[in-house]
Amino acid sequence: MSAPRLLVATRNEGKLRELRELLEGTGLRLETLASHPEAGEIEETGETFDANARAKARHAALATRLWTMAEDSGLAVDALGGAPGVRSARWSGVHGDDAANTAKLLADLAEYTGARGARYVCAIALARPDGEIVATAHGECAGAIAAAPRGQRGFGYDPIFVPAQVPGRTMAELEPHEKNAISHRAQALRAFLPLLKTQLAQMR
């Protein structure tokens, strides 16, 4: 019997790499939007991570007729009222420009002298081929914003995010297995996996 197919609705290579590692051992055959042009572009117009994850999963599932997992994630900074939030990937005005987004965030905090608390947030949704959302999960990783970027690993705001569990080191300074032990995406996946497993019989 062939392995059940699961479409991961993202083109972000960093996210794909982490999700593949975190989903290893599930027995699923993961596919991505790169091999499904019929899905087209998926707009992220929701005001919450959960809304965006649901919308992406529903859109891609209906377009491809595959079981689809989608996630939306980003950084919420206390001093900025929770921004950049769902606009994390396009905070600088250019979607996916990690360096520009990080530079803008540091500039936004340049005159701020208080605590630099922040948290990474991740929401995951699973849609059936008919678009119905059958499972959702949420994860967070608390930390703070560093004064300047450090480290070469990870992606997004990792070079300036210092997780509370590993004080003194940014996410970009952690080994992949260290990040996967504490990240917002890992927390969400841990909550999501039992829900996913309850659907596996229908996915075959």
N, C-alpha and C positions, 0 to 999 in steps of 0.2 A: 504494500500500500504506500502510495506516495505521501510525502510530508504535506500537511496542510499549508496553504499559502497565506501569508499575511503581508499586506501592503503597508509600508511605513511612509506616511504622507509628509515627506520633507525632502528638500534638496540640499540641506545644510550638511556638509560632509563631516563636520565636527560632531553634530548630533547623531548622525548615522553611525559613526564609529563607536560612540559611547553606547548607543542603543543596541548595536550588534553584540557588543561585549556583555551588556547587561542581560540580553535575551538568550545568550548562549546556553544551550542545554534544554531549551523548550521543545526542540524537535520541529520547530516551524521553519518553513522556507520563506525567508524574508525577501521582499521585493521593494523597490523604491520608485519614486516618481520619475526617476531618470529613464526607466524602461516602460513608462506609461504616459506618453505624451497626450493621450486622450483626456487626461485629467486637467490639462491646461494649467493656468495660474490660479492659485487659490488666494483670494483676498482675505486679509486679516483685519476685519472691521469691528470686531467685538471690543467691548470695554473691559473685559476680564480675560484672564488666561483660560479659564474653563470654557467661556463662550467661543473663543478662537479655536481651541482644541476640538470642540464639538463640531463647529462649522467646517473645519478642515477634514475631519474624519467623514462627516456626512457627504461633503462634496466629492471627495476622492472615491468613496465607496460607490456612490451612484454613477460616477463616470466610468469606473472600471469593473463594477460588479464583483468586487473582491471584499473580503473582510479587511477592514482598514483600521490601523492604529495611527492616531495623530497626537502630537503634543505641542503645547505652546509654553514658552518659558521666558524668563527675563529677570531683570534686576530691579528691586524696589529699594530706594534710598530714603531713609527716614527724613533727612534734612530737606529733601525735595518733595515731600508729601507723597511718597510712594513712586515717584517718577524715577527712571523712565518707564517702568512697568511694561504694559503690553507694547509700548513703542521702543523697547530696548534695541531691537535690531535696526531701527531707522532713526535713532535719537539725533544723529548728526544731519539727517536729511537724506542720506544715501543708504539704502537698505543693504545690510550685510558688511558695511565697512567697519570692521572691528576697531582698527586704529583710530579712525575719526570719531566713532562713538565714545571710545574710552577718553580721548582727548577732550571732547566736549563735556563729558561728565566731570572730569577733573577741573575743567575751567568753571563749571557751574558751582563747584564747591571751593573755588580758590579763595573766596573771601569769608568762607564759613569757618568759625573757630570752635564750634561745639562738637559733640560726639558725631562720629561718622558711621553710625549703625546702618546696616543694610541687610537685605536677605535676597537670596536667589529663590525663585518660585517656579514650579513646574506643574502643569495640568496635563493629564492624559485622557484620551477618550477612545473608545472602541466602537466601531460601527459595523453592522451587518451589511451584506451586499445591497440590501434594499434601503440603506441609509439610516436605519434605526440605531440610535445610540444605546448600547446594552451595558456599558461599564465606563466608569470614570474614576480617576484617582488624582491625588494631589500630594505634592512634596515640597518641603522648604529646607533651606540651609541658611542659618543665621550667621552674620559676620560683620565686617566693617570694611570701609573703603580705605585703601592705602594712599599715601601721599604721592606715590609715583609707581609706574608699572614695574613689576619684577617677575622674572620667569619666562620661559619659552614654550611651555606646554599649554594644552587647553586651547580655548578660543573664546570669543566674546569678551566679557569683562574680567575673565579669569586673572589677568596680570595685575588687577588692582583690587581684587576681592580677597580678603583675609578671612577664612572661615573660623568661626568660634572654636571648633573642635581642634584646630591646628593653629593656635595663635603664633604670629611671627612669620608665617609663610603664606604666600598667596596661592590661590588655586593653580596658577600657572607654574608654581614651583613644586607641586606635588607630582608624584609618580601616578600613572593612570590608575593603578589599583588603589592608591590612597584616595584619589578623588572619587572613584566609584564606590568607596565605602561610606562617604559622607555627603555626596552631592544631592542637590534638590531632585535631579533626574533619577538618581538611584533610589531616593526615598519614595518618589512617586511610583517607580517600577516595582518596588517591593510591595507596595499596597495594591498595585495593578495586577501583578502576576497571578495571585489566587483567583481574581475575577476572570482573567483571561483563560485560566485552566478550566474553569467551569463551562467555557464556550467551545473548548477544543473538539468535543465530540460532534458538534454541529459544523465545525469547520472542515471536517474530513470529507 
